[in-house]
Amino acid sequence: MEAKGLRRFSTGFPLVIFVAALLISAPAPVFASDTVEAQEIVNQARATFKDFMADDNYSWLHEHLKDAKGLLIFPLVLKAGVFVGASGGNGVLLVKDPKTGEWSHPAFYTIGAVSFGLQVGIEGAEVVVLVMTQKAVASLLTSSFKLGGDISAAGGPQGVGVKSDVTAHFISFARAKGIFIGLDLEGSVISVREGLNQAYYGKEVTPEDIIVNNEVHNHRSIELRTALKNSAQ
């Protein structure tokens, strides 16, 4: 028996086309799990940042954070295993306002195809990346891009009181099990996590809306933003 509510679409306008049109025009659904995941990434990013700032082996990072235009924080980047075709993880980007010193609300990203240094037993690492130039910030406003070529990436120096000149658009640091590990970001792909951005801010937003135009806010990022501000002075 044909349902009354759908009968009127049985002639002149195929039902399947009508339903498809609704699906195309409707906004992407936001699931409660996405909101929980987004907040968990923010919480873990704060913990990761504090881990690096409390470690004297990253004194170069401590000294040069004030010079960065932005900061990418990936609380867990997994290394590719024998049966895994890729590596990577989720994280956030925050950008500093050069006039006020305030840090933006977080935008969500994923990084893939990361290469770790040769470390026995290391399967995952915490990663922070200094975004050193405005060109680097602009590259992050696209939906996806690959590091390399004119968008350079370099590993940051490590060691207590280390002095070194490093020049690159992105300067990365990684640690696992409390120790420094090598990290090669060349060829890595950084992509926007649109679903997490939408879940965290309650509507469809772009990274530009979040970190440049300051159009959306989420008070639950205040602890992370405050930690960055206090450390980058």
Number of C-alpha atoms within 10 A of each C-alpha: 3 7 7 7 7 9 10 12 13 11 8 7 10 11 15 11 11 11 10 11 11 11 11 9 8 9 10 12 9 16 12 9 10 16 18 13 15 25 17 12 20 25 16 19 25 20 16 20 22 15 14 21 17 12 14 15 18 23 20 20 24 16 13 12 20 18 16 21 20 24 25 23 27 28 25 22 24 21 21 18 10 7 6 8 9 14 19 22 21 23 26 23 27 25 23 23 14 11 6 7 15 17 24 22 26 27 30 27 24 17 22 21 22 21 19 21 13 10 11 6 8 15 15 20 25 26 24 24 24 27 26 21 16 13 13 21 22 11 15 20 18 14 14 15 17 18 18 15 9 10 16 17 24 20 20 22 21 20 13 12 12 13 11 10 7 13 13 18 22 25 22 23 24 28 21 17 11 12 10 19 20 17 20 17 24 18 17 19 17 23 19 24 21 17 19 25 24 22 22 25 18 14 14 16 19 21 24 16 14 22 23 17 11 12 13 15 15 12 8 13 16 16 13 21 21 14 16 23 16 10 14 18 10
